[in-house]
Amino acid sequence: MKLTLDSSTFNDLQAKFTAEIVTRIKIKLQEAGIEPDRLEDLTAGIALSIAGVIDDLAEIEADGVEVHPYLTFRTDDETLVHWGENAYTYEQVYGAMRKLFHRSP
């Protein structure tokens, strides 16, 4: 497997990945019967929490072992695309939330 630095492709894929996470959180909260007036805040809170873990902003330790995720995307059977540093899904949650909850008519 080849690891390729491609910030443009990574950014596009990360935005799609983050939007999908936010969408799935919203759907699961709706299925759980969360009231519409609480849905946006709860979706954002959960999405930001997950994004912090993906971006390595949250300290993760299990049995004395520190865990540091590093996000990559597979673009074909032989290529992984990365950004060159930690992901920034946390920042992209806001754009995904805007698109999901504040669409123009």
RAMO-V587780 format. One record per backbone hydrogen bond with DSSP energy under -0.5 kcal/mol. CO is the residue of the C=O (numbers start at 0). NH is the residue of the N-H. E is the energy in kcal/mol with one decimal. If there is no record, write none. Layout:
CO,NH,E + CO,NH,E
This chain:
1,3,-0.6 + 1,79,-3.4 + 3,5,-0.7 + 3,81,-2.5 + 5,9,-2.7 + 6,10,-2.5 + 7,11,-2.1 + 8,12,-2.6 + 9,13,-3.1 + 10,14,-2.1 + 11,15,-1.8 + 12,16,-2.7 + 13,17,-2.8 + 14,18,-2.4 + 15,19,-2.1 + 16,20,-2.0 + 17,21,-2.5 + 18,22,-2.5 + 19,23,-2.5 + 20,24,-2.2 + 21,25,-2.3 + 22,26,-2.4 + 23,27,-2.3 + 24,28,-2.3 + 25,29,-2.4 + 26,30,-2.6 + 27,31,-1.4 + 28,33,-2.3 + 29,32,-1.5 + 34,37,-2.0 + 34,38,-1.1 + 35,39,-0.6 + 37,41,-2.3 + 38,42,-2.5 + 39,43,-2.5 + 40,44,-2.5 + 41,45,-2.4 + 42,46,-2.7 + 43,47,-2.8 + 44,48,-1.7 + 45,49,-2.4 + 46,50,-2.7 + 47,51,-2.0 + 48,52,-1.2 + 49,53,-2.5 + 50,54,-2.8 + 51,56,-3.0 + 51,57,-1.4 + 52,55,-1.3 + 59,66,-2.5 + 61,64,-1.8 + 63,65,-0.5 + 64,61,-2.3 + 72,74,-0.6 + 72,80,-3.3 + 75,78,-0.7 + 77,1,-3.7 + 78,74,-2.0 + 78,75,-1.0 + 79,3,-3.6 + 80,72,-2.0 + 81,5,-1.9 + 87,90,-0.6 + 87,91,-1.0 + 88,92,-1.1 + 89,92,-0.7 + 89,93,-0.5 + 90,94,-0.5 + 91,95,-2.0 + 92,96,-2.7 + 93,97,-2.3 + 94,98,-2.2 + 95,99,-2.1 + 96,100,-2.9 + 97,101,-2.3
